[in-house]
Amino acid sequence: MKFRALHVLCICVLAAAWIACGAGHPTITHLTVAPQMGTAPVSPPTDVQYTATATFSNNTNRELSVADGLTWSSSNTSIATISDNGSATCIAVGQVTITAKAPTELNITVNNGIDNTSPKITGTAQLTCNAM
C-alpha cells in the first residue's frame, strides 16, 4: 500500500513539473532592429543585412534567428523584399519599413511545424532605396 501511494505521488509530481515546465523562463520585453536606417541602390542591387536583438525580462540580450521563430517583413514588397535571414533587397526607388516579429516566449518554440502561439513582439527599421 505504501509503495502504491509513493508511486501515485511520483506520478503527480512529474505531471505537475511537465505542465509547468515553461514557468520562470525569461520573456522578450523589447526587440531592436539594426541598422535603424538603411540605404541601398536599386541598381546594382545591394543587400542590407538586418539583425534583431531581443532584450529579455532578466535584462539579458541576444540576437534572434529563424530558429527562434523570428520573421521579417517589408511594408511594401514592390519597393523592397526581405529574406528569412534578414537580408533586404531594393527593387524600386522609395522607402519601406522593415519589421521583425518574434514570439515573446522562446522556450516553447518548436521546429517541427507547430507554431508558437505566445504573444508576438515587433521591432522596426527603415530602408531607403535610391536610384544610384
N, C-alpha and C positions, 0 to 999 in steps of 0.2 A: 504494500500500500504506500509506504514512504517513497519507494522508487517511482511509482506512477505519479505521485504528487510532484516530485522533483522533475520528472520528465515533462509534465504539463507546464510547470513553472519555466523551465528552459525554453520550451516552445513559445510561450507567451513573451518572454524577454526577447528572443530572437525576432519574433514578429514585430514587436514594438520598435526594435532597432532598425529593422528593414524599412518600416513605414516612415520612420523619422530620419532616414539616412541623409537627407538634404538639409536638415536643420543646422543652423550655426555657420554655414558657409558664407563667405563674403559675397555681396552682390555688387553689380556695377552701378555706380552713382553718377558717373559722368563719362562721356565719350568725346575725345578730342580727335579731330581730323587734321592731318598735316600733309602738305602745306595748306595754310588757311586761304591763301590767294595764289593760284597757279596761272601761268600764261604759257600758251603753246601756239605755234603756227599751224595753219590748216595744210600748207604745202611748203616744204616737205613735211609729211606727218611726223610729229614728235610726241611721244607719250609723256604724260606727267604721272609719276608714281605717288599715289596717296597711301597713307597709313592711318590706322585707327588705334588710338591708345585708350585703354579703359582705366578709370580710377575706381577702385573698389571701396566698399564700406569700411575696410580695415586700413585705409589710406595707402594701399599699395597700388602700383601701376604696372601694366604690361601691354604690349602690342597684341592685338587680336588678329585672327586669321579665319579663313573659311571653316576650319575645323571647330572653331568656337561658335559657329552659327552666324558669323559676320556676313552681311550682304551689302552690296554697293548699288547705287542708282544715280542716274543723271536726270535732272529736271526737264531736259529736252534732248532726246536721243537723235534728233535731226541736226543738232549742233555738235554734241559730243557724246561718246559712248564710254562706258567704264566696264572693265572686265571683273571677274570674280576675285582677282587678286589685287584690285585697286588701281589698275593701270588705265588712265583716261586718254582717249584719242580724239582730237578735234576733227570734225567732218566739214563744218561750215563756220563762217565768222559769226561771233556772238558770245554771250555769257550764259553759263549754266551754274546751277547749284549741284554740287556733288554731295550725296548723303550716304553715310554709313549707318547701318542699323544692326544691333546685336541684342540677344536676349539678356535680361538683367541677371538671370541665374544660370551661370555657365555649368554648374555641377550637374545639370540634367540634360545637357546637350548630348544627343545620341546620333551617331553617324551611320545608322542603318535604315534610313528612310523615315524615321519617326521625327516629327517636328517638335522642337522645344516650344511649348506654349506659354512660357513665362512672359511677363510684360517686356516690351521692347524699349530700347533706349536709342536715341539717334544723335549724330553729330554731323555738322555740315561744313562745307568749304566752298569756295568759288573757283571757277575755271573760266578764263577769258581766252577765246580762240581768235587769233589775229590772222590777217591775210598774209603776212610775211613772217 
